[in-house]
């Protein structure tokens, strides 16, 4: 794996470079420590909306068409994304266009103008994006599950916001929020792929050195509390029912994270996983079935999800809970453990072949942890996991009082499904 370098500018902005001399592409990515967990309810959704507005015009590029035209003219792949804890802006170009990509992405990030007319137009776009996700239950179920776990606190809110709130946001809201969060010490520039490192670092220093400093806004710590199994059912006429069943876990800083990752892979990480074999191959009840651990800076969870034939819904719920129990009560075999480790490490390393994947890998760790675990170190952590550690974690997280199930489908009787939530 290629080595990476990190430097910090006098204003606190960090720059990470990961050179790949043989790559045809360069990716320029800017990440900022700002997401929906940094919001208050009155502006929920502004992190995501702000991401959109950065493409609507800058002091150097007056219109969205000018920005898109320049990027398209480079043959670039480009986009932006917002999560609970960070927002990113990127462009991936042929390597000889790396300087132009850096110039455009830095301009979007540093110099948005927030034209009130563009804000009003973009409200319609944001609302239609929210409507689109409502019609994608296999994606929406994750939002519902997060709300079930964390309720009326930032971790439980939709990253995209609520329609009624989106309609009220003004230029002043954007300027104030950006001023509190888009600051040098909470910003990382990541450049990966094939580029002239000396030249691009000189350019980056010039572009970002004058970024004004300020006092960073904070996020509320997540509060956890659960005394019994919980269910959240969203009624929707549909051809299949979508479920997520999971438990509270711990943060990304917990030393048990590697054991949790291996456990989740055994449970539902591939076509040989327990849930895929049981729910899809044996029961024929679902097309997609999976499990994963999602860890944040101050909380986390593990969940299994599936899109299920209505008539087999209860059978699948029981099957998932049975697999939770097995992981508590029986140590995994050496063969299954070895297969899961190889699956995780192989997917990790193969997934880092491209410059954009490398940029996300290094940048997301730095923005969340202010340190980087290299791919080799991550593989070592995975390979160090024992069957005893997996069972220990399973016993700790798979408890009745920690069970949660979110559901989207035409079901109306909550109690009959609540009664199934027991280990």
C-alpha positions, 0 to 999 in steps of 0.5 A: 500500500502506498505511503501517505504524508500529512502536513498542517498549515499555520492556520490548522488546516490539514493536507493529506497526500497519497501518491500513486505514480502509476494511476491514471487519475487524481482525486481532490477531496475536501472534508469538513467536520460538519454534519447533521449532528452539529445542527439544532432542530430549527436548522436540521438539514442545513449541512446537506443544503449547504453542500448543495449551495456550494455548487450554485455559484462562487465569487470566481464562478458566478453560476452553477452552469459555469462550475458544472461546465468546467468540471464536465470539460475536464471529464471529471467525476465530481460530487459532494456528500453529507453524513451525520459527522462530516461533509465532503466535496470531491473531483476525480480527473485524469492526472494531468488535470489535477491542478484544475480540479484543486482550483475548482474544488477549493473555490466551491469550498472557500467562496460560495455566495449563497444567492437568495434566489438560488436558495429558494430554487434549491429548496424544491430540489432538496424536497424532491430528494427527500421525496425520492428517498421516501420511495426507496425503502431499502435506504429509508429504513436506515433513517427510521432505525436511527430515529428509533435508536436516538429519537429527538436528538441530532443523531436521530434526525434525518441528515437531509432534514425535514421539509417544513424546516428546509422551506424556512432556511435563509442566506443568514442561516447558511452564513452563520452555520458555515462561519461556525464550522467551515474553519481551517482546524476542522478542514482536511484536504486530501489528494490521492492518485497521480500528481506532482506532489511538490507543485500541488502542495504549493498550490494548496498552500496558496489556496487555503493559507488565507482561510479565516480562523474562528471558534468551532461550533460543537456537537451535542454528545449522544445520550443513550438509554433503553430499558426494553425492546423497541419497535418503530413501524412505518406504514407503506403499501409495498410489495415487500416489507423492509426491516432492520433489527439491531442493538446498541454497540459502542464508538469507533474508539473502542478496542472491541471494534475489530471483533465487532467488524468480524462478527458482523461479517460472519452474520451478514457480510457476504453470500457465505454469511449466516443470514444470507444462507439462512434467509435467502438460500434456505428460506427464499424469503429475501433478495437482499439481506445483510448485516453491518456495524456502524460506529461513530465518534460517540456511539454505534450500533450493529444491525441486520436488514432485509427486504422480505416477502410479507408472508415470511416476515415473522419467520425471517425476524425469528431467524435473525434473532436466532443467529444473534443468540447463536453468536452469544452461545456458541463460539464460531469455528476456526474455518468460519473465522478465517473465512470472515477475516479473509473476506473483510481484508480482501474487500478492504484492499481491493476497494482501495484500488482507486484514487477516490476510494483512497481519498475517502479512506484516509480522509474519513479517519482523519476527520473523525479520529484525527489519526489514520489507521493504515490499511495494513494496520487495519488488516492486522487488527482484523487478523488478531480477532479470536473466536473468544473475543467475538463471543464476548462482544456478542454476549455484551451487545445481544441483550433483550433490553438492547433490541430494536426493530424498524419496519417499513411495510403494510403492517398495522398491528405493532404488538404482534411484532413487538412480541417477537423481540426476545432473545 
